[in-house]
Amino acid sequence: MNNTPNTPKRGRGRPAGSTSLTNVTLEQLNEIFPQHTVLPVGAVWLREHNIAVQLARPIAMMEAQVPVAEEEKIQFHVEDFSEQLPPPPAEIFVD
């Protein structure tokens, strides 16, 4: 980045003084989430409190098998009307 005295600094990231985290009590979380709910926790906070956590196993997704209902068969006949049309003109004139 080339910040000279004549060029204004480009703003990136969070504004100065803002925070991305807030404090909540464990009691508040227990009221909202069931006991075995997995909640995201900041890795920096875990390191600061000397907490080592195992990485979560990948979730195996299975595609649901939707039963396909058999459709009723219908009978139809396709008739060719091209034999009933007059022949096209030999030449076409455009004004």
Number of C-alpha atoms within 10 A of each C-alpha: 5 6 9 8 7 6 8 8 11 7 8 6 5 9 8 7 5 7 8 5 7 5 5 8 7 8 8 9 12 11 9 9 11 9 9 6 9 9 8 6 8 9 11 9 10 12 11 8 8 9 9 9 9 5 6 7 6 6 6 5 6 6 5 6 6 6 6 6 6 6 6 5 6 5 4 6 5 5 6 7 7 8 7 7 7 7 8 7 6 5 6 6 4 4 2
